[in-house]
């Protein structure tokens, strides 16, 4: 389906009078379309297409977690400043315009997380490198097969990586909330299945027992009259 790069970084965010720590993610705007509605946009919109004619490069955009925005008392259209350390160890600061405010459903992330365009993140960090490449599939059942194919390609390119370690992580490992919910549902439905099986077994056993008990007198009467089993 596609491959999308991302840059993960951290630093300080300020509205001019108040500052807070943030965890930033630099992405292409297409990632929102590929992933689908994984964010609950409370106000505003997702990041614009930087290739669109309406996009203004002099107004870099940012999306803020709802609790982070509330903490800084900023709304859509306001300006904030991001301060981060470059790859050379220097401090760099950029002004961003709030494009949207969203919720992930996880309070810890909503207090710290934000999204910017990947080129803005690279400019802030003074580097053209990326932190990760996300491979999107049409069918998640092909995850293991594609993982092996990617591993084969990376092994061939390993000499060009130098001392850098490259790790392949399937989506199931990163989606720890999904795994927890799935495990909970598996346990619930497992217990429900066991209870239903026990109820069916008891009902059948009771029916068979009642049938035999009710026929005992009839069998005894027929035997007394001289009937023999055939």
Secondary structure, 3 states (H helix, E strand, C coil): CEEEEEEEEEEEEECCCCEEEEEEEEECCHHHHHHCCCCEEEEECCCCCCCCCCCCCCCCEEEEEHHHHHHHCCCCCCEEEEEEECCCCCEEEEEEEEEEEEECCCHHHHCCEEEEEHHHHHHHHCCCCCCEEEEECCCHHHHHHHHHHHHHHHHHHHHHHCCCCCCCCCHHHHCHHHHHHHHHHHHHHHHHHHHHHHHHHHHHHHHHHHHHHHHHHHHHHHHHCCCCCC
